[in-house]
Amino acid sequence: MKKQITDIIGLKELRANTERYIRRVGEGDSFIVVRRSRPVFKLSPLEKKELDLAVMPVAVGASSDHRRGRIARLTLDFIDRYRTDLEVLAKE
């Protein structure tokens, strides 16, 4: 799934075609997003280990409170709790 080529796109282009870029990232493409000709962030697919960790809090937090940000809070709490583990995974 991992591809070597990283395209450069503008933030305005990403906003205008978000669904297309989500699909392409899901297919393994990566992008460096620039704003005013400066790199701002990298948009890339999650590795298998990252994906497994990211899915856990969403499954745990699924409830009728999702509109109030409950899932987002649980996800952030999970990331804070396991930050060290996530950093180790990122280095592998």
Secondary structure, 3 states (H helix, E strand, C coil): CCCCCEEEEEHHHHHHCHHHHHHHHHCCCEEEEEECCEEEEEECCCCHHHHHHHHHHHHHHCCHHHHHCHHHHHHHHHHHHCHHHHHHHHHC
